């Protein structure tokens, strides 16, 4: 858990350094990727993209299962079950926020959605699962498209957070 929080702190610090000096807190927040939020619209888009993330995950899991990667698909859930639920909740909350700021708000704006999704997937190599890399790449594409659609980090953070919560609940319920 500590390692994850250190990594997320470094990622956030890197974004802050890349922004440089700003005139105000409002200017800083806008440079990170947050624009004026139309809350109802952002939440509706976020909910739509949560369903899209879940659908993409199911399709990927079916395809990888049919390809004979069932044991690989079980690596991440078995690893996560070894961590205290409350610790996972903290990590996933921080991850949703910092990963979206770094991968969408910073990296995607500097490069493109494909590259940001690739690096997003690579950051999940720690799980040692091929299916995790494939899944996070496609999830990164979906979150990247959500960011492009809204031009705001609120909806992708919202979707990422609730996708993580739903996934975590399913892992611990099964």
One Martini backbone bead per residue (centre of mass of N, CA, C, O) as a GRO file, in nm:
protein
  174
    1UNK     BB    1   0.059   0.062  -0.022
    2UNK     BB    2   0.293   0.261   0.006
    3UNK     BB    3   0.399   0.233  -0.282
    4UNK     BB    4   0.147   0.348  -0.421
    5UNK     BB    5   0.146   0.627  -0.278
    6UNK     BB    6   0.422   0.710  -0.382
    7UNK     BB    7   0.363   0.695  -0.682
    8UNK     BB    8   0.123   0.899  -0.679
    9UNK     BB    9   0.287   1.133  -0.567
   10UNK     BB   10   0.489   1.148  -0.803
   11UNK     BB   11   0.286   1.197  -1.026
   12UNK     BB   12   0.166   1.457  -0.909
   13UNK     BB   13   0.432   1.613  -0.888
   14UNK     BB   14   0.494   1.608  -1.191
   15UNK     BB   15   0.251   1.773  -1.276
   16UNK     BB   16   0.318   2.024  -1.113
   17UNK     BB   17   0.592   2.077  -1.249
   18UNK     BB   18   0.479   2.101  -1.545
   19UNK     BB   19   0.307   2.358  -1.490
   20UNK     BB   20   0.401   2.543  -1.281
   21UNK     BB   21   0.343   2.857  -1.254
   22UNK     BB   22   0.063   3.023  -1.109
   23UNK     BB   23  -0.176   3.268  -1.042
   24UNK     BB   24  -0.389   3.045  -0.942
   25UNK     BB   25  -0.592   2.799  -0.840
   26UNK     BB   26  -0.774   2.804  -1.087
   27UNK     BB   27  -0.545   2.777  -1.293
   28UNK     BB   28  -0.434   2.510  -1.187
   29UNK     BB   29  -0.694   2.340  -1.222
   30UNK     BB   30  -0.713   2.386  -1.531
   31UNK     BB   31  -0.427   2.266  -1.603
   32UNK     BB   32  -0.497   1.976  -1.508
   33UNK     BB   33  -0.835   1.945  -1.626
   34UNK     BB   34  -1.037   2.146  -1.494
   35UNK     BB   35  -1.348   2.253  -1.550
   36UNK     BB   36  -1.637   2.362  -1.574
   37UNK     BB   37  -1.905   2.219  -1.398
   38UNK     BB   38  -2.171   2.006  -1.510
   39UNK     BB   39  -2.284   1.791  -1.303
   40UNK     BB   40  -2.515   1.636  -1.442
   41UNK     BB   41  -2.365   1.578  -1.704
   42UNK     BB   42  -2.112   1.437  -1.584
   43UNK     BB   43  -2.267   1.208  -1.443
   44UNK     BB   44  -2.409   1.092  -1.690
   45UNK     BB   45  -2.153   1.029  -1.845
   46UNK     BB   46  -2.024   0.857  -1.625
   47UNK     BB   47  -2.241   0.634  -1.621
   48UNK     BB   48  -2.216   0.552  -1.913
   49UNK     BB   49  -1.906   0.475  -1.884
   50UNK     BB   50  -1.938   0.255  -1.678
   51UNK     BB   51  -2.094   0.064  -1.865
   52UNK     BB   52  -1.872   0.055  -2.078
   53UNK     BB   53  -1.649  -0.061  -1.899
   54UNK     BB   54  -1.800  -0.321  -1.827
   55UNK     BB   55  -1.843  -0.424  -2.115
   56UNK     BB   56  -1.545  -0.437  -2.193
   57UNK     BB   57  -1.462  -0.632  -1.967
   58UNK     BB   58  -1.642  -0.868  -2.052
   59UNK     BB   59  -1.532  -0.906  -2.337
   60UNK     BB   60  -1.239  -0.953  -2.256
   61UNK     BB   61  -1.288  -1.195  -2.069
   62UNK     BB   62  -1.411  -1.378  -2.282
   63UNK     BB   63  -1.177  -1.377  -2.485
   64UNK     BB   64  -0.954  -1.476  -2.284
   65UNK     BB   65  -1.098  -1.734  -2.203
   66UNK     BB   66  -1.114  -1.856  -2.494
   67UNK     BB   67  -0.782  -1.836  -2.507
   68UNK     BB   68  -0.687  -1.971  -2.217
   69UNK     BB   69  -0.669  -1.727  -1.967
   70UNK     BB   70  -0.797  -1.795  -1.684
   71UNK     BB   71  -0.555  -1.790  -1.484
   72UNK     BB   72  -0.479  -1.493  -1.550
   73UNK     BB   73  -0.757  -1.367  -1.461
   74UNK     BB   74  -0.700  -1.460  -1.143
   75UNK     BB   75  -0.461  -1.291  -1.032
   76UNK     BB   76  -0.579  -1.021  -0.934
   77UNK     BB   77  -0.799  -1.113  -0.737
   78UNK     BB   78  -0.604  -1.280  -0.555
   79UNK     BB   79  -0.425  -1.039  -0.480
   80UNK     BB   80  -0.648  -0.847  -0.361
   81UNK     BB   81  -0.748  -1.049  -0.132
   82UNK     BB   82  -0.471  -0.995   0.042
   83UNK     BB   83  -0.597  -0.721   0.091
   84UNK     BB   84  -0.725  -0.493   0.261
   85UNK     BB   85  -1.013  -0.337   0.197
   86UNK     BB   86  -0.946  -0.049   0.304
   87UNK     BB   87  -0.679  -0.021   0.150
   88UNK     BB   88  -0.802  -0.050  -0.131
   89UNK     BB   89  -0.991   0.191  -0.115
   90UNK     BB   90  -0.769   0.401  -0.096
   91UNK     BB   91  -0.612   0.332  -0.351
   92UNK     BB   92  -0.855   0.359  -0.555
   93UNK     BB   93  -0.911   0.652  -0.496
   94UNK     BB   94  -0.635   0.767  -0.566
   95UNK     BB   95  -0.610   0.639  -0.846
   96UNK     BB   96  -0.842   0.777  -0.991
   97UNK     BB   97  -0.733   1.061  -0.958
   98UNK     BB   98  -0.426   1.046  -1.046
   99UNK     BB   99  -0.446   0.890  -1.311
  100UNK     BB  100  -0.621   1.100  -1.459
  101UNK     BB  101  -0.433   1.336  -1.433
  102UNK     BB  102  -0.191   1.199  -1.572
  103UNK     BB  103  -0.308   1.042  -1.832
  104UNK     BB  104  -0.515   1.265  -1.928
  105UNK     BB  105  -0.432   1.561  -1.829
  106UNK     BB  106  -0.134   1.512  -1.936
  107UNK     BB  107  -0.047   1.287  -2.145
  108UNK     BB  108  -0.278   1.314  -2.354
  109UNK     BB  109  -0.232   1.618  -2.411
  110UNK     BB  110   0.074   1.568  -2.511
  111UNK     BB  111  -0.032   1.340  -2.699
  112UNK     BB  112  -0.242   1.059  -2.679
  113UNK     BB  113  -0.467   0.811  -2.624
  114UNK     BB  114  -0.288   0.569  -2.702
  115UNK     BB  115  -0.036   0.628  -2.535
  116UNK     BB  116  -0.175   0.667  -2.257
  117UNK     BB  117  -0.293   0.375  -2.254
  118UNK     BB  118  -0.028   0.224  -2.266
  119UNK     BB  119   0.095   0.342  -2.005
  120UNK     BB  120  -0.136   0.261  -1.823
  121UNK     BB  121  -0.095  -0.040  -1.864
  122UNK     BB  122   0.206  -0.056  -1.777
  123UNK     BB  123   0.146   0.031  -1.474
  124UNK     BB  124  -0.001  -0.273  -1.443
  125UNK     BB  125   0.243  -0.488  -1.435
  126UNK     BB  126   0.253  -0.561  -1.127
  127UNK     BB  127   0.041  -0.807  -1.159
  128UNK     BB  128   0.136  -1.020  -1.382
  129UNK     BB  129  -0.089  -0.964  -1.621
  130UNK     BB  130  -0.202  -0.980  -1.935
  131UNK     BB  131  -0.504  -0.911  -1.893
  132UNK     BB  132  -0.451  -0.642  -1.749
  133UNK     BB  133  -0.316  -0.499  -1.986
  134UNK     BB  134  -0.547  -0.520  -2.184
  135UNK     BB  135  -0.771  -0.398  -2.010
  136UNK     BB  136  -0.631  -0.119  -1.944
  137UNK     BB  137  -0.606  -0.024  -2.229
  138UNK     BB  138  -0.913  -0.014  -2.298
  139UNK     BB  139  -0.992   0.160  -2.056
  140UNK     BB  140  -0.813   0.398  -2.139
  141UNK     BB  141  -0.964   0.458  -2.400
  142UNK     BB  142  -1.235   0.521  -2.271
  143UNK     BB  143  -1.137   0.746  -2.078
  144UNK     BB  144  -1.017   0.919  -2.306
  145UNK     BB  145  -1.285   0.967  -2.456
  146UNK     BB  146  -1.424   1.102  -2.222
  147UNK     BB  147  -1.231   1.340  -2.205
  148UNK     BB  148  -1.277   1.440  -2.495
  149UNK     BB  149  -1.582   1.491  -2.461
  150UNK     BB  150  -1.562   1.685  -2.189
  151UNK     BB  151  -1.290   1.843  -2.117
  152UNK     BB  152  -1.283   1.673  -1.836
  153UNK     BB  153  -1.198   1.501  -1.529
  154UNK     BB  154  -1.451   1.427  -1.373
  155UNK     BB  155  -1.576   1.187  -1.532
  156UNK     BB  156  -1.330   0.989  -1.532
  157UNK     BB  157  -1.306   0.978  -1.227
  158UNK     BB  158  -1.588   0.877  -1.168
  159UNK     BB  159  -1.572   0.619  -1.343
  160UNK     BB  160  -1.318   0.495  -1.222
  161UNK     BB  161  -1.411   0.476  -0.932
  162UNK     BB  162  -1.677   0.303  -0.979
  163UNK     BB  163  -1.540   0.075  -1.124
  164UNK     BB  164  -1.356  -0.008  -0.891
  165UNK     BB  165  -1.580  -0.062  -0.684
  166UNK     BB  166  -1.732  -0.278  -0.843
  167UNK     BB  167  -1.493  -0.469  -0.879
  168UNK     BB  168  -1.430  -0.506  -0.580
  169UNK     BB  169  -1.704  -0.619  -0.498
  170UNK     BB  170  -1.696  -0.867  -0.686
  171UNK     BB  171  -1.440  -0.995  -0.572
  172UNK     BB  172  -1.552  -1.016  -0.266
  173UNK     BB  173  -1.821  -1.184  -0.343
  174UNK     BB  174  -1.671  -1.444  -0.492
   0.00000   0.00000   0.00000
